[in-house]
């Protein structure tokens, strides 16, 4: 990166007060070993992922060849290692700082697959899957959302599980299921036809009656392969039911943590947008001087870094509450809704700073801009999360 001296000359940005956009010095809150590991992850991702993944995004393909490197960094086992909540969140932010789709994979993998099998699975399920998952040698998909039910999935779930001798029969459809086109299994949530409770099951993707169809023509999160899933009289054994997920409420803690992860993802994407916009403004010459000397450009950059810093402060406090064991869904909803709202503002400013180049994916701003639209909607829409916060501060529910 480069910066501008008062006389208009260019100097190395590392002489500037805030070379890496961490204006709140959040990294200093981590113990030394976590700081060093976070910096190692940042360097690797910036050098080996940020630019390289653009062509995967353009082709709407998943970057399988990047998984071994992510595994080497420990990104497949964040949910089962003894890292602080702040470190875990900052790692998600660093992944999103190079690509939101990869952050989606890493976040879902840890919070909703590895975490749930570790906490809700049987000893046999943990022994069978955890080591492979932690090394990205196996991939699971989280199958909850349905074609007709997103925000109201808890009350409206139509996928069913019917008990038979020594097992279950799964019937139904799921939509927007990440990684389902190449996953080894799906963690399927289905309504027990006997007691009407929503329960969790591990369903291998190669079983008869299971089909996955990729959702094409997405404008964002193009590296993440989302799919429609169908389950037609799929028979599984009793050993495939998660013993700790006999009721939907069992998943609440991990669903909450997943929503918090999206807040960190939104922070990382904001930092990515800022990195792109600042670099471009310093390098691009117009009217004989860098764009960065223009007041309008400086205003946008100031707004962008302020958005990111506000989001960072919110996420730090939520990590503190997680450490204290006092975080709840309201905090998660605030993290997700606020982070993605600020993200939308920042990516629009970044795209505008790049002018015509802002609509070309190789310049990154367009890629972040469209990915932000997906983040604004998934893991609970912006509106639903806002209403969860409003319900908490008014005592009146607008939707249930």
C-alpha positions as CSV (number, residue, x, y, z in Angstrom):
1,X,0.0,0.0,0.0
2,X,1.0,3.6,-0.5
3,X,0.1,6.9,1.2
4,X,0.3,10.6,0.3
5,X,2.6,13.1,2.0
6,X,1.3,16.7,2.6
7,X,3.5,17.8,-0.3
8,X,1.7,15.3,-2.6
9,X,4.6,12.8,-2.8
10,X,3.9,9.1,-2.4
11,X,5.3,7.3,0.6
12,X,5.1,3.7,1.9
13,X,1.8,3.3,3.9
14,X,3.7,1.5,6.6
15,X,4.8,4.9,7.8
16,X,1.2,5.9,8.2
17,X,-0.5,5.7,11.6
18,X,-3.0,2.9,10.5
19,X,-1.4,0.8,7.8
20,X,-3.7,-2.2,8.2
21,X,-7.0,-0.5,9.0
22,X,-7.0,-1.8,12.6
23,X,-7.5,1.7,13.9
24,X,-8.8,0.4,17.3
25,X,-5.7,-1.9,17.7
26,X,-8.0,-4.9,18.4
27,X,-5.2,-7.4,17.8
28,X,-3.5,-6.1,21.0
29,X,-6.3,-7.5,23.0
30,X,-5.3,-11.0,22.1
31,X,-2.5,-13.0,24.0
32,X,0.8,-13.1,22.1
33,X,0.3,-16.6,20.7
34,X,-3.1,-15.7,19.3
35,X,-1.7,-12.5,17.8
36,X,1.1,-14.4,16.0
37,X,-1.3,-17.0,14.7
38,X,-3.8,-14.4,13.4
39,X,-1.0,-12.5,11.6
40,X,0.2,-15.8,10.1
41,X,-3.4,-16.4,8.8
42,X,-3.7,-12.9,7.5
43,X,-0.4,-13.1,5.6
44,X,-1.2,-16.5,4.1
45,X,-4.7,-15.4,3.0
46,X,-3.6,-12.1,1.5
47,X,-0.7,-13.8,-0.4
48,X,-2.4,-17.1,-1.5
49,X,-6.2,-16.5,-1.6
50,X,-7.2,-12.9,-2.2
51,X,-6.3,-12.5,-5.8
52,X,-6.3,-16.1,-6.7
53,X,-9.9,-16.7,-5.8
54,X,-11.3,-14.1,-8.2
55,X,-11.3,-16.4,-11.2
56,X,-13.2,-19.1,-9.2
57,X,-15.7,-16.4,-8.4
58,X,-15.9,-15.5,-12.1
59,X,-16.4,-19.1,-13.1
60,X,-18.9,-19.8,-10.3
61,X,-16.7,-22.6,-9.0
62,X,-15.5,-23.8,-5.6
63,X,-11.8,-23.6,-4.9
64,X,-11.1,-27.1,-3.7
65,X,-7.3,-26.7,-4.1
66,X,-7.4,-24.1,-1.3
67,X,-8.7,-26.4,1.4
68,X,-5.4,-28.0,2.3
69,X,-3.9,-24.6,3.0
70,X,-6.9,-23.6,5.1
71,X,-6.6,-26.9,7.0
72,X,-2.9,-26.2,7.7
73,X,-3.9,-22.9,9.3
74,X,-6.3,-24.7,11.6
75,X,-9.4,-23.2,10.0
76,X,-11.2,-26.5,10.0
77,X,-11.1,-26.9,13.7
78,X,-11.8,-23.5,15.2
79,X,-14.9,-24.7,17.0
80,X,-13.1,-27.5,18.9
81,X,-9.8,-25.8,19.8
82,X,-9.0,-23.7,22.9
83,X,-9.0,-20.3,21.2
84,X,-10.6,-17.2,22.7
85,X,-13.9,-16.0,21.2
86,X,-12.2,-12.8,20.1
87,X,-9.6,-14.7,18.2
88,X,-12.2,-17.0,16.6
89,X,-14.1,-14.0,15.4
90,X,-11.1,-12.1,14.1
91,X,-10.1,-15.2,12.1
92,X,-13.5,-15.2,10.5
93,X,-13.0,-11.5,9.7
94,X,-9.6,-12.2,8.1
95,X,-11.1,-14.9,5.9
96,X,-13.9,-12.5,4.8
97,X,-11.2,-9.9,4.2
98,X,-10.2,-12.0,1.1
99,X,-13.4,-13.7,0.2
100,X,-16.9,-13.9,1.7
101,X,-17.7,-17.3,0.2
102,X,-14.7,-18.9,1.8
103,X,-15.7,-17.3,5.1
104,X,-19.2,-18.7,4.6
105,X,-17.7,-22.2,4.2
106,X,-15.4,-21.8,7.2
107,X,-18.1,-20.3,9.4
108,X,-20.8,-22.9,8.6
109,X,-18.2,-25.7,8.8
110,X,-17.2,-24.7,12.3
111,X,-20.3,-23.3,13.9
112,X,-23.0,-25.5,12.4
113,X,-21.2,-28.8,11.4
114,X,-18.1,-29.4,13.5
115,X,-19.6,-27.6,16.6
116,X,-22.9,-29.5,16.4
117,X,-21.4,-32.9,15.9
118,X,-19.0,-32.2,18.7
119,X,-21.7,-31.0,21.1
120,X,-24.8,-32.9,20.0
121,X,-23.4,-36.0,18.3
122,X,-22.8,-39.5,19.6
123,X,-19.3,-40.9,20.4
124,X,-19.5,-42.9,17.2
125,X,-20.4,-39.9,15.1
126,X,-17.6,-37.9,16.6
127,X,-15.1,-40.7,16.0
128,X,-16.3,-41.1,12.5
129,X,-16.4,-37.5,11.3
130,X,-14.5,-35.0,13.5
131,X,-10.9,-35.8,12.5
132,X,-11.8,-35.7,8.8
133,X,-13.8,-32.5,9.2
134,X,-11.1,-30.7,11.1
135,X,-8.7,-31.3,8.2
136,X,-11.3,-30.5,5.5
137,X,-10.9,-34.1,4.3
138,X,-14.7,-34.3,4.7
139,X,-17.3,-31.6,4.3
140,X,-20.8,-31.4,5.7
141,X,-23.7,-29.2,4.7
142,X,-26.3,-27.7,7.0
143,X,-29.8,-28.4,5.7
144,X,-32.4,-26.4,7.5
145,X,-33.9,-23.7,5.1
146,X,-36.7,-24.9,2.8
147,X,-38.2,-23.6,-0.4
148,X,-41.2,-22.2,1.4
149,X,-39.7,-21.5,4.8
150,X,-36.8,-19.3,5.8
151,X,-37.4,-16.9,8.6
152,X,-40.3,-19.0,9.8
153,X,-38.5,-22.4,9.6
154,X,-39.0,-23.3,13.2
155,X,-42.8,-23.3,12.9
156,X,-43.1,-24.1,9.3
157,X,-40.7,-26.9,8.6
158,X,-42.2,-29.4,6.2
159,X,-39.4,-32.0,5.9
160,X,-40.3,-35.0,7.9
161,X,-38.6,-37.9,9.7
162,X,-40.7,-41.0,10.3
163,X,-39.5,-43.7,12.7
164,X,-39.2,-47.2,11.4
165,X,-37.6,-50.3,12.8
166,X,-33.9,-49.6,13.4
167,X,-34.0,-46.2,11.7
168,X,-35.8,-43.3,10.1
169,X,-37.3,-42.3,6.7
170,X,-36.6,-38.7,5.6
171,X,-38.8,-36.9,3.1
172,X,-38.8,-33.3,2.0
173,X,-36.9,-30.5,0.3
174,X,-34.2,-28.0,1.4
175,X,-33.0,-24.8,-0.4
176,X,-29.9,-22.6,-0.3
177,X,-27.8,-25.4,1.3
178,X,-24.2,-24.4,1.1
179,X,-21.6,-26.9,-0.1
180,X,-24.3,-29.5,-0.7
181,X,-23.2,-30.3,-4.3
182,X,-19.9,-31.8,-3.0
183,X,-20.6,-32.5,0.7
184,X,-20.1,-36.0,2.2
185,X,-23.3,-35.6,4.3
186,X,-26.0,-33.2,5.2
187,X,-27.0,-32.3,8.7
188,X,-30.7,-32.4,8.0
189,X,-33.4,-30.9,10.3
190,X,-36.7,-32.7,10.0
191,X,-40.0,-32.8,11.9
192,X,-40.7,-36.1,13.6
193,X,-44.1,-37.3,12.4
194,X,-44.8,-38.9,15.8
195,X,-44.2,-36.1,18.3
196,X,-43.8,-33.1,15.9
197,X,-40.4,-32.2,17.3
198,X,-37.7,-30.9,14.9
199,X,-34.7,-33.2,15.1
200,X,-31.2,-33.4,13.6
201,X,-30.0,-36.3,11.4
202,X,-26.7,-37.0,9.5
203,X,-27.7,-38.1,6.0
204,X,-25.0,-39.2,3.7
205,X,-25.3,-37.6,0.2
206,X,-24.8,-40.9,-1.7
207,X,-27.8,-42.6,-0.2
208,X,-30.7,-43.6,-2.5
209,X,-33.3,-40.9,-2.7
210,X,-30.9,-38.0,-2.0
211,X,-30.4,-35.5,-4.8
212,X,-28.7,-32.1,-5.0
213,X,-29.1,-29.5,-7.7
214,X,-26.8,-26.5,-7.8
215,X,-28.5,-23.1,-7.7
216,X,-27.2,-21.2,-10.7
217,X,-27.0,-17.5,-11.7
218,X,-26.3,-16.0,-8.3
219,X,-24.9,-12.5,-8.3
220,X,-23.0,-13.0,-5.0
221,X,-21.2,-15.7,-3.0
222,X,-20.4,-17.4,-6.3
223,X,-17.6,-19.5,-4.9
224,X,-19.9,-21.1,-2.4
225,X,-22.0,-23.7,-4.2
226,X,-25.6,-23.5,-2.9
227,X,-28.1,-26.2,-3.8
228,X,-31.6,-27.4,-3.7
229,X,-31.8,-30.8,-1.9
230,X,-34.5,-33.4,-2.2
231,X,-35.1,-36.4,0.1
232,X,-37.4,-39.1,-1.3
233,X,-38.0,-41.9,1.1
234,X,-34.4,-41.8,2.3
235,X,-33.7,-44.5,4.9
236,X,-31.1,-43.9,7.6
237,X,-30.2,-45.9,10.7
238,X,-30.9,-45.0,14.3
239,X,-27.1,-44.3,14.6
240,X,-27.5,-41.4,12.1
241,X,-29.8,-39.4,14.5
242,X,-28.0,-36.8,16.6
243,X,-28.8,-37.8,20.2
244,X,-28.3,-34.3,21.5
245,X,-30.7,-32.8,18.8
246,X,-33.9,-34.5,19.7
247,X,-35.5,-31.0,19.9
248,X,-35.0,-27.9,17.9
249,X,-34.0,-25.9,21.0
250,X,-30.8,-28.0,21.2
251,X,-29.4,-26.1,18.3
252,X,-30.1,-22.6,19.7
253,X,-26.6,-22.0,21.1
254,X,-24.9,-22.9,17.8
255,X,-27.4,-21.0,15.7
256,X,-26.8,-18.0,17.8
257,X,-23.0,-18.4,17.4
258,X,-23.5,-18.8,13.7
259,X,-25.3,-15.5,13.5
260,X,-22.5,-13.8,15.5
261,X,-20.0,-15.3,13.0
262,X,-21.9,-13.3,10.2
263,X,-21.2,-10.1,12.2
264,X,-17.5,-10.9,12.0
265,X,-17.9,-11.8,8.3
266,X,-19.5,-8.4,7.7
267,X,-16.6,-6.7,9.5
268,X,-14.0,-8.6,7.4
269,X,-15.8,-7.7,4.1
270,X,-15.8,-4.0,5.2
271,X,-12.1,-4.2,5.7
272,X,-11.7,-5.8,2.3
273,X,-13.7,-3.0,0.7
274,X,-11.6,-0.4,2.5
275,X,-8.3,-2.1,1.5
276,X,-9.4,-2.1,-2.1
277,X,-10.7,1.5,-2.1
278,X,-7.7,3.0,-0.2
279,X,-5.2,1.2,-2.5
280,X,-7.0,2.4,-5.6
281,X,-7.4,5.9,-4.4
282,X,-3.6,6.1,-3.6
283,X,-2.6,4.6,-6.9
284,X,-5.1,6.2,-9.4
285,X,-4.0,9.5,-10.9
286,X,-6.7,11.9,-12.1
287,X,-6.1,15.6,-12.9
288,X,-2.4,15.1,-12.1
289,X,-2.8,13.9,-8.6
290,X,-3.9,10.8,-6.7
291,X,-7.6,10.3,-6.1
292,X,-6.8,10.2,-2.4
293,X,-6.2,14.0,-2.4
294,X,-9.8,14.6,-3.3
295,X,-12.1,15.7,-0.5
296,X,-15.0,13.6,-1.7
297,X,-12.8,10.5,-1.8
298,X,-11.4,11.1,1.6
299,X,-14.9,11.5,3.0
300,X,-15.9,8.1,1.6
301,X,-12.8,6.5,3.0
302,X,-13.4,8.1,6.4
303,X,-17.0,6.8,6.4
304,X,-15.8,3.3,5.5
305,X,-13.2,3.0,8.2
306,X,-15.6,4.5,10.7
307,X,-18.2,1.9,9.7
308,X,-15.7,-0.9,10.2
309,X,-14.5,0.5,13.5
310,X,-18.1,0.8,14.8
311,X,-18.7,-2.8,13.8
312,X,-15.4,-3.9,15.3
313,X,-16.3,-2.3,18.7
314,X,-19.7,-4.1,18.7
315,X,-18.1,-7.4,17.8
316,X,-15.5,-7.1,20.5
317,X,-18.1,-6.5,23.1
318,X,-20.1,-9.5,21.9
319,X,-16.9,-11.6,22.2
320,X,-16.6,-10.4,25.8
321,X,-20.2,-11.5,26.5
322,X,-19.5,-14.9,24.9
323,X,-16.5,-15.3,27.2
324,X,-18.6,-14.4,30.2
325,X,-21.4,-16.8,29.1
326,X,-24.0,-14.0,29.0
327,X,-24.5,-13.6,25.3
328,X,-28.0,-14.3,23.8
329,X,-29.8,-14.2,20.5
330,X,-30.5,-10.5,20.8
331,X,-26.8,-9.7,20.7
332,X,-26.4,-12.1,17.8
333,X,-29.2,-10.4,15.9
334,X,-27.7,-7.0,16.6
335,X,-24.3,-8.1,15.3
336,X,-25.7,-9.5,12.1
337,X,-28.1,-6.7,11.3
338,X,-25.8,-3.9,12.2
339,X,-22.7,-5.4,10.5
340,X,-24.5,-6.1,7.2
341,X,-26.2,-2.7,7.2
342,X,-22.8,-0.9,7.6
343,X,-21.3,-3.3,5.1
344,X,-23.8,-2.3,2.4
345,X,-23.0,1.3,2.9
346,X,-19.2,0.7,2.7
347,X,-19.2,-1.5,-0.4
348,X,-21.3,1.1,-2.2
349,X,-18.7,3.7,-1.4
350,X,-15.9,1.4,-2.5
351,X,-17.6,0.6,-5.8
352,X,-18.1,4.3,-6.4
353,X,-14.5,5.2,-5.7
354,X,-13.3,2.8,-8.4
355,X,-15.6,4.4,-11.0
356,X,-15.9,2.3,-14.1
357,X,-13.4,-0.2,-12.7
358,X,-15.8,-0.7,-9.8
359,X,-18.0,-2.9,-11.9
360,X,-15.3,-5.3,-13.0
361,X,-14.7,-8.3,-10.6
362,X,-10.9,-8.3,-11.1
363,X,-10.7,-5.0,-9.3
364,X,-12.5,-6.7,-6.4
365,X,-15.0,-3.9,-5.5
366,X,-17.8,-5.4,-7.6
367,X,-17.2,-8.8,-6.1
368,X,-17.5,-7.5,-2.6
369,X,-20.5,-5.3,-3.5
370,X,-22.5,-8.3,-4.8
371,X,-21.4,-10.7,-2.0
372,X,-22.6,-8.1,0.5
373,X,-26.2,-8.6,-0.8
374,X,-26.1,-12.2,0.2
375,X,-24.7,-11.5,3.7
376,X,-27.5,-8.9,4.2
377,X,-30.1,-11.7,3.7
378,X,-28.7,-15.0,5.0
379,X,-28.5,-16.3,8.6
380,X,-31.7,-14.5,9.2
381,X,-32.6,-11.5,7.1
382,X,-31.7,-8.0,8.1
383,X,-35.4,-7.2,8.8
384,X,-36.0,-10.3,11.0
385,X,-32.8,-9.6,13.0
386,X,-33.8,-6.0,13.5
387,X,-37.2,-7.1,14.7
388,X,-35.6,-9.5,17.2
389,X,-33.7,-6.5,18.6
390,X,-36.8,-4.3,18.7
391,X,-38.8,-7.0,20.5
392,X,-36.1,-7.1,23.2
393,X,-36.2,-3.4,23.8
394,X,-40.0,-2.9,23.6
395,X,-41.3,-6.2,24.9
396,X,-43.7,-6.3,21.9
397,X,-43.2,-8.7,19.0
398,X,-44.0,-7.6,15.5
399,X,-43.9,-11.1,13.9
400,X,-44.7,-13.9,16.4
